Amino acid sequence: MVASRIRLMSVCIVLVGGLVGACNRGSVRSVDGVSESDMVKLYGPQKIEILPFTKFRSFDKDSIPDGMEVALRPVDEMGDPIKVFGTFIFELSQYRMASGNRAGERLESWTQQVLSTDDQKRFWDRMTSTYTFQLAWEGGEFPTLGKKYWLQVTFQGPGGKRLFAETAIDFDVSRGQIREEMSGGQRQ
């Protein structure tokens, strides 16, 4: 009788253990009890910030802008800067005043992948813990001096999670700089 009770209790313990294990399937736990999804949420990107250093800029020796330089900072759940890998999509649009959707007609778009160690070295700045992308103007009408534009950035990492950021950018290159460059080019 005692032996049958012990056997019954052993079977119950095994069954309860199996049920508990089956309920936790898909939620891999580490020794400390933290799941993989908790780790991704804690240390993975939760937001991207477009930094105020983002501006229209010249990529050669003159002062006439050739495109935009975009400075981004991905941050984790605690607000700390982190490196990421995935795809960044940049869209520059006309700025629409007094509207819930500030993006007007799209002027240009760029896609930049950060998928390798070489990409990290190319775009990541260790001193500022930011990514910097030089986006050359590829066609269409170049933005008009003195106007405001709307920049939208989308980041898509592995697993399909998307993050979004947007900001207004003034095209405020000095007219004097442009005139000086233009007149300097005519003298030669």
C-alpha positions as CSV (number, residue, x, y, z in Angstrom):
1,M,0.0,0.0,0.0
2,V,2.8,2.4,0.9
3,A,4.7,1.4,-2.2
4,S,1.6,2.1,-4.4
5,R,1.2,5.6,-2.8
6,I,4.8,6.4,-3.4
7,R,4.5,5.3,-7.1
8,L,1.3,7.4,-7.5
9,M,3.0,10.4,-6.0
10,S,6.0,9.9,-8.3
11,V,3.7,9.7,-11.3
12,C,1.9,12.9,-10.2
13,I,5.1,14.8,-9.7
14,V,6.4,13.8,-13.2
15,L,3.0,14.8,-14.7
16,V,2.9,18.1,-13.0
17,G,6.5,18.8,-13.9
18,G,5.7,17.9,-17.6
19,L,2.7,20.2,-17.6
20,V,4.7,23.1,-16.1
21,G,7.4,22.6,-18.7
22,A,4.8,22.5,-21.5
23,C,3.2,25.7,-20.3
24,N,6.6,27.5,-20.5
25,R,7.4,26.3,-24.0
26,G,8.4,29.2,-26.3
27,S,9.5,31.3,-23.3
28,V,13.1,30.2,-22.9
29,R,14.3,31.0,-19.4
30,S,17.9,31.5,-18.4
31,V,19.3,30.3,-15.1
32,D,18.3,33.7,-13.6
33,G,14.7,33.3,-14.8
34,V,14.9,36.1,-17.5
35,S,13.3,35.1,-20.8
36,E,14.9,35.7,-24.2
37,S,12.0,38.1,-25.1
38,D,12.6,40.0,-21.9
39,M,16.3,40.4,-22.8
40,V,15.4,41.6,-26.3
41,K,13.0,44.1,-24.8
42,L,15.5,45.3,-22.3
43,Y,18.6,45.5,-24.5
44,G,17.1,45.8,-28.0
45,P,16.3,49.1,-29.7
46,Q,13.0,50.7,-28.4
47,K,13.3,54.1,-30.0
48,I,15.4,56.0,-32.5
49,E,16.1,59.7,-32.1
50,I,17.0,62.1,-34.9
51,L,19.6,64.4,-33.4
52,P,19.8,68.2,-33.9
53,F,23.1,67.8,-35.9
54,T,21.0,66.5,-38.8
55,K,21.2,69.1,-41.6
56,F,21.6,69.8,-45.3
57,R,25.3,69.7,-46.0
58,S,28.1,69.7,-48.6
59,F,30.1,66.5,-49.0
60,D,32.9,68.0,-51.0
61,K,35.1,71.1,-50.6
62,D,32.5,73.8,-51.5
63,S,29.7,75.1,-49.4
64,I,26.8,74.2,-51.7
65,P,24.9,71.3,-50.2
66,D,25.0,67.9,-52.0
67,G,22.5,66.2,-49.7
68,M,21.8,65.6,-46.0
69,E,23.8,64.4,-43.1
70,V,21.5,62.5,-40.7
71,A,22.6,61.8,-37.1
72,L,20.6,59.1,-35.3
73,R,20.8,57.5,-31.9
74,P,19.0,54.2,-31.3
75,V,18.2,53.7,-27.6
76,D,17.2,50.8,-25.4
77,E,14.4,50.7,-22.9
78,M,16.5,52.5,-20.3
79,G,17.3,55.4,-22.8
80,D,20.9,54.3,-23.3
81,P,22.5,54.5,-26.8
82,I,23.0,51.1,-28.5
83,K,24.3,49.7,-31.8
84,V,21.7,48.0,-34.0
85,F,21.6,46.1,-37.2
86,G,18.9,46.3,-39.8
87,T,17.7,48.7,-42.4
88,F,17.1,52.5,-42.2
89,I,14.8,54.2,-44.6
90,F,14.9,58.0,-44.9
91,E,12.2,60.0,-46.5
92,L,12.4,63.8,-47.1
93,S,9.2,65.6,-47.8
94,Q,7.8,69.1,-48.1
95,Y,6.7,70.5,-44.8
96,R,3.0,70.9,-44.4
97,M,2.0,73.7,-42.0
98,A,-1.0,73.4,-39.7
99,S,-1.7,69.8,-40.4
100,G,-1.8,66.6,-38.4
101,N,0.4,65.0,-41.0
102,R,3.4,67.3,-41.5
103,A,4.7,65.2,-44.5
104,G,3.8,66.9,-47.8
105,E,5.0,65.7,-51.2
106,R,7.9,63.4,-51.0
107,L,11.1,64.8,-52.5
108,E,13.6,62.1,-51.9
109,S,14.1,58.7,-50.2
110,W,17.2,56.7,-49.3
111,T,17.7,53.2,-47.9
112,Q,20.8,52.3,-45.9
113,Q,21.5,48.8,-44.5
114,V,23.6,48.3,-41.4
115,L,24.2,44.5,-41.5
116,S,27.9,43.9,-41.0
117,T,30.9,44.8,-38.9
118,D,32.1,46.9,-41.8
119,D,28.8,48.8,-41.8
120,Q,29.1,49.4,-38.1
121,K,32.6,50.8,-38.5
122,R,31.4,53.0,-41.4
123,F,28.4,54.6,-39.8
124,W,28.9,54.3,-36.0
125,D,30.7,57.1,-34.1
126,R,32.1,55.8,-30.8
127,M,32.6,59.2,-29.3
128,T,29.0,60.3,-29.7
129,S,27.4,56.8,-29.7
130,T,25.4,57.8,-32.8
131,Y,25.0,56.7,-36.4
132,T,25.9,59.3,-39.1
133,F,24.6,58.8,-42.7
134,Q,25.6,61.0,-45.6
135,L,22.6,60.9,-48.0
136,A,23.5,62.4,-51.4
137,W,20.8,64.1,-53.4
138,E,20.0,61.7,-56.2
139,G,17.5,63.6,-58.4
140,G,14.4,65.6,-58.6
141,E,14.2,69.2,-57.4
142,F,16.7,70.1,-54.7
143,P,15.1,71.8,-51.6
144,T,14.6,75.5,-51.7
145,L,16.8,77.7,-49.5
146,G,14.9,79.2,-46.6
147,K,12.2,76.6,-46.4
148,K,11.3,73.9,-43.9
149,Y,11.2,70.2,-44.7
150,W,10.0,67.0,-43.0
151,L,12.3,64.1,-42.4
152,Q,10.9,60.7,-41.5
153,V,13.2,57.8,-40.5
154,T,12.1,54.1,-40.3
155,F,14.3,51.4,-38.8
156,Q,13.5,47.8,-39.3
157,G,15.5,45.3,-37.4
158,P,15.4,41.5,-37.4
159,G,12.0,40.0,-36.6
160,G,10.1,42.7,-38.4
161,K,9.9,45.3,-35.5
162,R,9.8,48.8,-36.9
163,L,10.8,52.0,-35.1
164,F,9.9,55.5,-36.4
165,A,11.2,59.0,-35.9
166,E,10.4,62.3,-37.6
167,T,11.5,66.0,-37.4
168,A,11.3,69.3,-39.2
169,I,14.5,70.5,-40.8
170,D,15.2,74.1,-42.0
171,F,17.3,74.5,-45.1
172,D,19.2,77.5,-43.9
173,V,22.5,77.5,-45.6
174,S,23.8,81.0,-45.8
175,R,23.1,82.8,-49.1
176,G,26.5,84.5,-48.8
177,Q,28.2,81.1,-48.7
178,I,26.4,80.0,-51.9
179,R,27.1,83.3,-53.7
180,E,30.8,83.1,-52.7
181,E,31.0,79.6,-54.1
182,M,29.2,80.5,-57.3
183,S,31.3,83.6,-57.9
184,G,34.5,81.8,-57.0
185,G,33.7,79.2,-59.6
186,Q,33.1,81.8,-62.3
187,R,36.5,83.5,-61.7
188,Q,38.5,80.4,-62.6
